[in-house]
Amino acid sequence: MSTPLLASLLSDLSDDLHDTNFLWQVGTVLLCFFLAWYLAGLLRKSFSSSESASGMMRMGVESFHRVLFPSLSLIFILIAKGILGRWQHTHLLSLLFPIIGSLALIRFGFYVVRRTFVKEGKIGAFLTIFEKLFAGLVWLGVVLHFTGLWQELLTSLDEAILPIGHNKVSLLSILQALVSVAVTLIVALWASAALEARLMLLPTMHTSLKVVLSRFGRALLILLAILISLTIVGIDLTVLSVFGGALGVGLGFGLQKITSSYVSGFIILLDRSLSIGDMIAVDKFNGRVTQINTRYTVLKGLDGGESVIPNEMLVSNPVQNFSLSDSSVAMGTDITVAYQTDIEALLPLLAQSAADVTRVSKDTPPSAYLMRFGADGLELRVGFWISDPENGRSNVLSEVNRAIWKLLQERKIEVPFPQRVLTFINTPEKVSGQT
């Protein structure tokens, strides 16, 4: 068995300790660390000034700063090793290179995973376990590298053959395929998350267009990642033509509703008929649009409940949008007063009572009308507008009714209740038949 790499490096490093030129190696390492620390601080300040102040962005800047220091240290050590190696030994730099490289790999893996999967700045328990497992595997690889067991492990995995159908595949090839697929997918998701974050920062682009571009970009990047990973593994992409035809038939017959919802989602986002924040009513559902996804849209009702609406329903059914071009909504309340009431004096007072309510629009003043001569009295209607229907309509209607009732009581205006006169007509008794 060959001498472990770590033992060889330590032996060479022990010989360098007796050489005065060893101080050049120590000084070079310290200089590399200082330059990496200083340059990482400058880049961190530039990122912090340009990024948004949200929790997710702050976490991204902090994570990227942790990547910068070991990455820059690795680059400076590599450059210094090439320069200093012309005049003397660089065993200290050779020993530090895989250690700093593994730390940079771990930090970069954490950064990519957090920017891809972390939502609202909160790291879940599963992600924490995954990060610890990833760090453990990287450090295990470093240990195997130093002990000289890495090459023996690769040889053993390559010799382990698994029969798959009529073919035989080594365990090393299977692990390489799994790693390549996982890495390309994570990189694709990371790139799509970065694209979505950049699109959301554009102030001039419509919200729906931002969402559709981010969704389309994510789907395209994932498709490219799958194709690239299959190519790396060595799978001929032409064999997917049969599968693609079968998938098309399946989508046409078995997945009609799902496919229709996905297509409808892109239609909604492209034609801008709905936007996040709109107040809509469709079928028996109503509320504020909080999410527009490629398959479904989420409505948050005024009672706090959330409804998941398939996008197909929003395209095929009539949708009442209270915020499409103007968020103002007309409302009204009906009252009945006695016939002896002075209508000319009452109507302006009713309009003023509604106007005194806080949420009633002042741009379009309320109005009061005499609608009809009813069976029990004069039927009146008070109409008004509100500009914030997302805050509820029943509450503002109640406030207007209370204000009108207070006015009627102060003016001692009679609100008649229904009255009906029943007339009994006496009919002559029937003459009984003679016996």
NORQUI-V785654 format. One record per residue. RES is the residue in one letter. PSI is psi as a letter, one per 30 degrees, with the letter a starting at -180 (999 if undefined). OMEGA is omega in whole degrees, 0 to 359 (none if undefined). Layout:
res={RES RES}
psi={PSI PSI}
omega={OMEGA OMEGA}
This chain:
res={M S T P L L A S L L S D L S D D L H D T N F L W Q V G T V L L C F F L A W Y L A G L L R K S F S S S E S A S G M M R M G V E S F H R V L F P S L S L I F I L I A K G I L G R W Q H T H L L S L L F P I I G S L A L I R F G F Y V V R R T F V K E G K I G A F L T I F E K L F A G L V W L G V V L H F T G L W Q E L L T S L D E A I L P I G H N K V S L L S I L Q A L V S V A V T L I V A L W A S A A L E A R L M L L P T M H T S L K V V L S R F G R A L L I L L A I L I S L T I V G I D L T V L S V F G G A L G V G L G F G L Q K I T S S Y V S G F I I L L D R S L S I G D M I A V D K F N G R V T Q I N T R Y T V L K G L D G G E S V I P N E M L V S N P V Q N F S L S D S S V A M G T D I T V A Y Q T D I E A L L P L L A Q S A A D V T R V S K D T P P S A Y L M R F G A D G L E L R V G F W I S D P E N G R S N V L S E V N R A I W K L L Q E R K I E V P F P Q R V L T F I N T P E K V S G Q T}
psi={k l k k e e e e e e e e e e e f f g k f f f f e e e e e e e e e e e e e e e e e e e e e e e e e f f l l g l e e e e e e e e e e e f e e e e e e e e e e e e e e e e e f f f f l l h e e e e e f e f e e e e e e e e e e e e e e e e f e f k k g g k k l e e e e e e e e e e e e e e e e e e e e e e f g f e e e e e e e e f f j k k k j b f l k k l e e e e e e e e e e e e e e e e e e e e e e e e e e e e e f f j f f k k e e e e e e e e e e e e e e e e e e e e e e e e e e e g k k f f f f e e e e e e e e e e e e e f h e e e e e e e e e e e e e e e f g f k l k f k j l k k b g k l a k j f k j l f e l k k k j l f g f k k k j k k f e e f e f l k k j j f g e f k f k k k l l k k l k l l f g k j e e f e e e e e e e e e f f k e f k k f e j l l l k l j e l j l f f a k k l k j k l k k g i f f g k f e e e e e e e e e e e e e e e e e f h k k j k l k k k k k k k k k k k k k k k k k 999}
omega={180 179 179 182 182 180 179 179 179 178 178 180 177 177 180 181 180 180 180 180 179 179 176 177 179 179 179 179 179 178 178 179 180 180 179 179 182 181 177 177 178 179 179 179 180 178 182 181 183 183 177 182 181 181 180 180 178 178 178 179 179 180 180 176 177 177 187 186 179 180 178 177 179 180 181 178 178 179 181 179 178 181 184 181 178 185 185 178 178 183 178 178 177 178 183 186 179 179 178 179 178 177 178 179 179 181 180 176 177 182 181 182 182 178 182 191 183 179 176 175 183 180 182 181 180 180 177 178 179 180 178 178 179 179 178 179 179 179 175 176 177 179 178 179 181 181 179 182 184 181 178 177 179 179 180 179 180 180 178 185 177 178 177 183 178 183 176 185 179 178 178 180 179 179 177 178 180 180 181 178 181 182 181 178 179 178 178 178 177 179 179 177 177 178 179 179 179 180 182 179 181 185 186 183 179 183 180 179 176 183 183 178 179 179 179 178 179 180 181 180 178 178 178 180 179 180 180 181 177 177 179 180 180 179 179 184 180 180 180 183 178 178 179 177 178 179 178 177 179 178 182 185 187 185 183 183 181 179 179 179 179 179 179 178 178 177 180 182 183 182 174 177 176 176 177 182 180 173 184 173 179 183 179 182 175 179 181 177 180 178 172 179 183 181 185 176 182 175 175 182 180 177 179 179 180 180 177 185 174 183 178 180 181 180 185 181 174 181 176 182 181 185 185 178 180 182 182 181 178 178 180 177 184 176 178 179 182 183 182 181 176 185 183 179 186 186 177 180 177 179 179 178 177 180 180 177 189 187 177 184 177 179 176 186 176 179 178 185 168 188 183 175 185 180 183 181 180 182 183 176 175 180 180 182 171 183 182 181 180 178 178 179 180 182 179 176 177 179 179 179 179 178 178 179 177 178 181 178 179 181 181 178 185 172 189 172 183 178 178 179 179 180 179 181 179 178 179 181 179 179 181 180 177 178 none}
